[in-house]
Amino acid sequence: MNKLFRLTTVVLMAVTAITFSACKKNFDNPPGAADPAIVANTTIQALKALHTTAGAYDVITSDIIISGVVVANDKSGNFYKQLYIQDATGGLQILLDANSLYGTYPVGRKIFIKCKDLCISDYNKTMELGIKATVGGLPSLEGIPANLISKYVMGGSLNNPVTPTPVTLAQLGGTSNTNMQDPYIGMLVQLDNFAFNNTNATYSDTSVYKSTQNLDLKNCSGDAIIVRTSAYANFAGQRVAQGRGKLTAIYTVFGNTKQFIIRDTSDVAFTDPYACPLPPGTLFFENFESIGSNNAVLNIPGWKNIGEVGGVLYQNAVFGPVKCAKISAFNTGASTVTSWFISPVISLAGATAPKLTFLETAGFASGPTVLEVLVSTNYNGSNTPSSSTWTQVWSRTATSPTTGFGTLASVGNINLSAFIGQNVYIAFKYSGGDPSKTTTYEFDDVKVTAQ
């Protein structure tokens, strides 16, 4: 009985093993999309060369076929009903009247476009490929209708490499004017060493108005660019990157204005420190160029803004191209005001004759209101800086009533030799009160040199 049971069990196990072995198959992954059986007979740049008059609508009458790899689509919402493709010769915007294009045309997919009967035009110098239509009695370039996309656009292979082209601003149509035939327009490019001017901004407008927003960026050489972001982008409400580094974006133009459009926030690789490298002999420099709107609370990475008595904080001062710091007790309702703006730690190691300099002015004087500059070697970062030891190195007491401001002017070189070899904090301390001590002080370009 036991032998029979064991024999039956062995047979059943063998049959089961054979059955599972027979059912176990090695399924291959489904084959990737292949290029269609057509061949491009011209380049993107050659196609763009057919459009020579800005604002014209050039309908293509010959059997032109182009191909390119998708470098941007509508996945994040920053592009709407459009793709950007590029080949070795240039980039081009393709207008398609359909949503969720990224599902069919992901970044890295090669596509082929039969251009006959399509139209190439430009939107203020940025070229576009679509169809010519009449809207409101006037000619217009519109997206290829959804039901006709497959007639003109054929998808090909996937996962083709997409590598941005490193450029400088000088390469993009010159330093001021733009050229409609610039091959970089519509391409995925990369700029290095840029940072947002206002690090407190969000990428776009999050209000009910949903307005597309331009943000200024600048590199350490003073070159400026614009990043343009739709309010419908899924990252519109995110705070911009805080550092400095590489920007990857689609390069477009609007007239003579150069514009960059990111695909998503991963295109903003600002991982380096925000501050530009200091020139030889400069130990510290702050020019307040990163601040936001006028009268907003002054927020500079590394600095401490403390309203120790009265709760009054330093603010942004923005007038025309000038950006600086300001402080006043005016209209605060605080009878006694003691406010501090304290630098990050600054090393004077190796300095031979360290000096501090900055620009300063006072306005709407109602005194005696005092602005002091103090140095500490033992400040611990607390919100009660008066508990640390501070040495005054400069001060000004404004007493005479004035209206308006003078010009920001240098206070001269302030000797810091007493602190050679030490780590120091530099503080701007304001002492005033509302209503009788309300002078407004402004200061800019705080710099410490080694000699």
C-alpha positions, 0 to 999 in steps of 0.5 A, spaced: 500 500 500 505 504 501 509 502 495 503 503 491 502 510 494 509 512 493 509 510 486 503 514 484 506 520 487 512 519 484 508 518 477 504 524 479 510 529 480 513 527 474 507 528 470 506 535 473 513 537 472 513 535 464 506 539 464 509 545 467 516 544 463 511 543 457 507 550 458 514 554 460 516 558 454 521 564 453 516 569 451 520 574 447 519 582 448 515 585 443 519 588 437 520 595 438 517 600 433 521 600 426 522 605 421 517 605 416 519 603 409 520 610 406 526 615 406 527 622 407 529 626 401 531 632 404 533 635 411 530 640 416 534 645 414 533 645 407 525 645 408 526 651 412 530 654 407 523 654 403 520 659 407 524 666 406 519 671 408 517 672 415 509 671 416 508 668 409 505 661 408 509 657 404 505 651 401 509 645 399 507 642 393 513 637 391 514 630 394 518 632 400 519 628 406 523 629 412 525 625 418 527 627 425 527 625 432 522 628 437 526 632 442 520 635 446 512 634 446 506 635 450 507 631 456 508 636 462 503 641 459 509 646 457 508 645 450 500 644 447 499 640 441 506 641 438 512 637 437 519 639 436 523 634 432 530 635 429 535 632 425 543 633 424 541 640 420 536 643 425 530 643 429 522 644 427 516 645 431 510 641 428 503 643 429 498 637 431 491 638 433 491 633 438 492 632 445 496 627 449 501 627 443 507 624 448 503 617 448 504 616 441 510 621 440 515 620 446 522 623 446 527 619 442 522 617 437 524 618 430 518 620 425 517 621 418 513 627 415 510 627 408 510 635 407 506 635 400 500 640 401 503 642 408 505 649 410 511 652 413 510 659 416 513 662 422 510 665 428 515 671 429 521 668 426 520 661 429 518 656 424 512 652 424 510 646 420 502 645 419 496 646 415 494 653 411 487 655 413 483 661 413 481 663 420 476 670 421 477 671 413 485 671 414 490 666 413 493 662 418 497 656 420 494 651 424 495 644 427 494 638 422 487 635 424 487 629 428 484 625 423 489 627 418 495 626 422 497 619 420 496 621 413 502 626 414 506 623 420 509 616 421 512 614 427 518 610 427 524 607 431 524 608 439 529 610 444 533 614 439 539 618 443 537 625 444 543 629 446 542 637 447 547 641 443 552 645 447 551 653 445 553 660 447 548 666 447 553 669 442 552 663 437 544 664 437 543 669 432 548 674 434 548 678 441 542 682 439 538 680 433 535 674 431 535 670 424 529 666 422 534 661 418 538 660 424 539 652 425 539 652 432 531 655 432 527 649 434 533 645 437 534 642 444 540 646 446 544 647 453 547 653 456 552 653 462 553 657 468 546 660 468 541 662 474 535 665 475 535 672 477 529 671 482 530 665 486 523 666 490 519 666 483 515 660 481 516 657 474 509 660 471 503 664 473 499 660 478 493 665 479 486 665 476 489 669 470 493 663 467 498 668 464 505 665 461 511 667 464 517 670 462 523 669 467 530 672 467 536 668 467 543 671 467 550 667 467 557 670 471 559 674 465 552 678 465 549 675 459 541 675 460 536 670 457 529 669 458 525 662 460 518 662 458 513 657 461 506 656 460 501 657 466 498 650 464 505 646 465 504 641 471 510 644 474 508 652 474 507 653 481 514 650 483 519 654 486 525 655 481 531 652 482 536 655 487 543 654 484 547 655 478 548 650 472 546 647 466 539 649 462 537 644 457 531 647 453 528 648 446 531 655 443 525 659 440 525 667 438 519 672 438 522 677 434 529 679 436 527 676 443 531 670 444 526 665 448 528 658 452 522 653 453 524 647 458 520 641 457 520 639 465 524 641 471 529 636 470 532 640 464 534 645 470 540 642 472 542 648 477 546 644 482 552 648 483 552 654 488 548 660 486 554 665 487 559 666 481 566 664 482 569 670 486 575 673 482 582 673 485 583 676 492 575 677 493 573 673 499 566 675 499 561 679 494 553 680 495 550 684 489 543 682 491 541 681 484 537 675 486 532 678 490 525 679 487 520 684 487 520 691 491 518 691 498 518 683 499 522 681 505 529 680 503 531 673 503 538 671 500 541 664 501 546 664 507 544 671 510 540 671 516 534 677 516 532 678 524 527 683 527 530 682 534 526 687 537 520 690 533 519 684 528 521 689 522 525 685 517 530 688 511 526 688 505 528 688 497 529 695 494 528 695 486 528 701 482 530 700 475 536 696 474 538 697 481 537 691 486 539 692 493 537 691 501 533 696 505 531 697 512 526 702 515 521 703 521 517 707 518 509 705 518 511 699 522 508 701 529 514 699 533 516 704 537 523 700 538 526 697 532 533 693 532 534 689 526 540 685 523 542 682 517 548 678 518 552 675 512 554 667 512 561 666 515 567 669 511 574 666 512 579 671 513 585 665 513 591 667 508 588 675 508 594 680 509 590 686 509 583 684 509 578 690 507 570 691 507 567 695 502 559 697 500 555 702 497 550 706 502 545 711 502 539 714 506 533 717 505 527 720 508 531 721 514 527 722 521 533 721 526 537 719 530 536 713 526 543 708 526 545 703 521 552 700 524 556 695 521 559 690 526 563 684 526 563 677 530 567 671 531 563 667 535 556 668 532 552 662 533 546 663 528 541 664 533 535 669 532 538 673 538 544 676 535 545 681 541 547 675 545 554 674 541 560 679 541 560 684 536 565 689 534 563 696 530 567 697 524 562 703 521 556 707 523 552 712 520 546 716 524 542 720 520 538 726 523 537 731 518 530 731 515 531 729 508 526 727 502 528 722 497 534 718 496 541 720 494 545 716 490 548 709 493 556 711 494 562 707 497 563 708 504 570 707 502 575 701 505 573 698 512 579 695 515 578 688 518 586 687 519 584 685 527 580 679 524 586 676 520 586 668 520 579 668 523 572 666 521 567 672 521 560 674 520 558 681 518 552 684 520 548 690 518 544 693 525 539 698 524 536 701 530 530 706 530 523 706 531 516 709 529 514 714 529 520 719 530 526 714 528 524 712 521 530 713 516 530 708 511 537 706 509 539 702 503 546 698 501 549 694 496 555 691 493 558 688 500 565 686 498 570 683 502 577 683 499 584 679 502 588 685 501 
